Amino acid sequence: MTIREAAAALGARIVQDEFEDSVLSGAYTSDLLSDVMANAREGGVLITIQAHKNTVAVATLANITAIVICNSRPLPADMLEAARDEGIAVLLTGENQFTVSGKLYRLLRGD
């Protein structure tokens, strides 16, 4: 499943759309950025409420291709600019992390 396919299936809005629409290798849910660096899968998506520039920096270090921001958190311009510079997709949803994680789990397993 590609990033754009996942966004459509989740009903999430793509707010940073300058990225390669690659196939997702998995997903990781965390708000603790050091945990993300240590455990997120390369080529995956990060599910979080951490809407700031440091989230993009961590995604870059962990080779994450997309970030899903939950709970309709406001997205600062510097975060979106950093994501654009790094080619990382940013998606926004009103749903919480538990719901998004469950949906992506099923989608990536092909259920």
C-alpha positions as a Markdown table, in Angstrom:
| # | Residue | x | y | z |
|---|---|---|---|---|
| 1 | Met | 0.0 | 0.0 | 0.0 |
| 2 | Thr | 1.4 | 3.4 | -1.0 |
| 3 | Ile | 1.3 | 6.6 | 1.1 |
| 4 | Arg | -1.5 | 8.1 | -1.0 |
| 5 | Glu | -3.6 | 4.8 | -0.9 |
| 6 | Ala | -3.2 | 4.8 | 2.9 |
| 7 | Ala | -4.3 | 8.4 | 3.2 |
| 8 | Ala | -7.4 | 7.7 | 1.1 |
| 9 | Ala | -8.2 | 4.6 | 3.1 |
| 10 | Leu | -7.8 | 6.5 | 6.4 |
| 11 | Gly | -9.7 | 9.5 | 5.2 |
| 12 | Ala | -6.7 | 11.6 | 6.1 |
| 13 | Arg | -5.8 | 14.9 | 4.4 |
| 14 | Ile | -2.4 | 15.1 | 2.8 |
| 15 | Val | -1.1 | 18.5 | 3.9 |
| 16 | Gln | 2.5 | 18.1 | 2.6 |
| 17 | Asp | 2.2 | 16.5 | -0.8 |
| 18 | Glu | 5.8 | 16.8 | -2.2 |
| 19 | Phe | 7.0 | 13.3 | -1.7 |
| 20 | Glu | 7.6 | 10.0 | -3.5 |
| 21 | Asp | 4.5 | 7.9 | -3.2 |
| 22 | Ser | 6.4 | 4.8 | -2.0 |
| 23 | Val | 5.0 | 1.5 | -0.6 |
| 24 | Leu | 4.8 | 1.6 | 3.2 |
| 25 | Ser | 6.8 | -1.0 | 5.0 |
| 26 | Gly | 4.9 | -0.7 | 8.3 |
| 27 | Ala | 3.8 | 1.8 | 10.9 |
| 28 | Tyr | 4.9 | 2.9 | 14.3 |
| 29 | Thr | 2.9 | 4.8 | 16.9 |
| 30 | Ser | 4.7 | 6.9 | 19.5 |
| 31 | Asp | 5.0 | 10.4 | 20.9 |
| 32 | Leu | 8.4 | 9.8 | 22.4 |
| 33 | Leu | 10.7 | 10.8 | 19.6 |
| 34 | Ser | 13.7 | 8.9 | 21.1 |
| 35 | Asp | 11.5 | 5.8 | 21.0 |
| 36 | Val | 10.7 | 6.4 | 17.3 |
| 37 | Met | 14.4 | 6.7 | 16.5 |
| 38 | Ala | 15.2 | 3.4 | 18.2 |
| 39 | Asn | 12.2 | 1.4 | 17.0 |
| 40 | Ala | 10.4 | 2.7 | 13.9 |
| 41 | Arg | 10.8 | 0.7 | 10.7 |
| 42 | Glu | 12.6 | 2.3 | 7.8 |
| 43 | Gly | 10.1 | 3.2 | 5.0 |
| 44 | Gly | 7.2 | 3.2 | 7.4 |
| 45 | Val | 4.7 | 5.8 | 8.7 |
| 46 | Leu | 4.9 | 7.5 | 12.1 |
| 47 | Ile | 1.5 | 7.9 | 13.9 |
| 48 | Thr | 1.7 | 10.7 | 16.5 |
| 49 | Ile | 0.4 | 13.9 | 17.9 |
| 50 | Gln | 3.8 | 15.6 | 17.9 |
| 51 | Ala | 3.3 | 18.3 | 15.4 |
| 52 | His | 6.5 | 20.2 | 15.3 |
| 53 | Lys | 9.8 | 20.5 | 13.3 |
| 54 | Asn | 11.6 | 18.0 | 15.5 |
| 55 | Thr | 9.2 | 15.2 | 14.5 |
| 56 | Val | 10.4 | 15.7 | 10.9 |
| 57 | Ala | 14.0 | 15.6 | 12.0 |
| 58 | Val | 13.4 | 12.3 | 13.8 |
| 59 | Ala | 11.5 | 10.9 | 10.8 |
| 60 | Thr | 14.5 | 11.8 | 8.6 |
| 61 | Leu | 16.9 | 10.0 | 10.9 |
| 62 | Ala | 14.7 | 6.9 | 11.0 |
| 63 | Asn | 14.1 | 7.0 | 7.3 |
| 64 | Ile | 10.3 | 7.3 | 7.8 |
| 65 | Thr | 8.4 | 8.2 | 4.7 |
| 66 | Ala | 5.2 | 9.6 | 6.1 |
| 67 | Ile | 3.9 | 11.2 | 9.3 |
| 68 | Val | 0.2 | 11.0 | 10.4 |
| 69 | Ile | -0.7 | 13.7 | 12.8 |
| 70 | Cys | -3.8 | 12.8 | 14.8 |
| 71 | Asn | -6.5 | 14.7 | 16.7 |
| 72 | Ser | -6.5 | 17.5 | 14.1 |
| 73 | Arg | -3.5 | 19.1 | 15.8 |
| 74 | Pro | -2.4 | 22.4 | 14.3 |
| 75 | Leu | 0.6 | 22.1 | 12.0 |
| 76 | Pro | 3.2 | 24.8 | 12.1 |
| 77 | Ala | 4.6 | 26.2 | 8.9 |
| 78 | Asp | 8.2 | 25.3 | 9.8 |
| 79 | Met | 7.2 | 21.6 | 10.3 |
| 80 | Leu | 5.6 | 21.5 | 6.8 |
| 81 | Glu | 8.6 | 23.3 | 5.3 |
| 82 | Ala | 11.0 | 20.8 | 6.8 |
| 83 | Ala | 8.9 | 17.9 | 5.6 |
| 84 | Arg | 8.8 | 19.3 | 2.1 |
| 85 | Asp | 12.6 | 19.8 | 2.2 |
| 86 | Glu | 13.0 | 16.1 | 3.3 |
| 87 | Gly | 10.3 | 14.7 | 1.0 |
| 88 | Ile | 8.3 | 13.3 | 3.9 |
| 89 | Ala | 4.5 | 13.2 | 3.5 |
| 90 | Val | 2.5 | 14.7 | 6.3 |
| 91 | Leu | -1.1 | 13.6 | 6.7 |
| 92 | Leu | -3.7 | 15.0 | 9.1 |
| 93 | Thr | -6.7 | 13.3 | 10.7 |
| 94 | Gly | -9.2 | 14.0 | 13.3 |
| 95 | Glu | -9.0 | 10.5 | 14.6 |
| 96 | Asn | -6.9 | 9.5 | 17.6 |
| 97 | Gln | -3.8 | 7.4 | 17.5 |
| 98 | Phe | -5.4 | 4.2 | 18.7 |
| 99 | Thr | -8.0 | 4.3 | 15.9 |
| 100 | Val | -5.4 | 5.2 | 13.2 |
| 101 | Ser | -3.0 | 2.5 | 14.4 |
| 102 | Gly | -5.7 | -0.2 | 14.2 |
| 103 | Lys | -6.9 | 0.9 | 10.8 |
| 104 | Leu | -3.3 | 0.9 | 9.4 |
| 105 | Tyr | -2.6 | -2.4 | 11.0 |
| 106 | Arg | -5.5 | -4.0 | 9.1 |
| 107 | Leu | -4.7 | -2.2 | 5.9 |
| 108 | Leu | -1.0 | -3.1 | 5.9 |
| 109 | Arg | -1.8 | -6.8 | 6.7 |
| 110 | Gly | -4.3 | -6.8 | 3.8 |
| 111 | Asp | -7.3 | -7.7 | 6.0 |
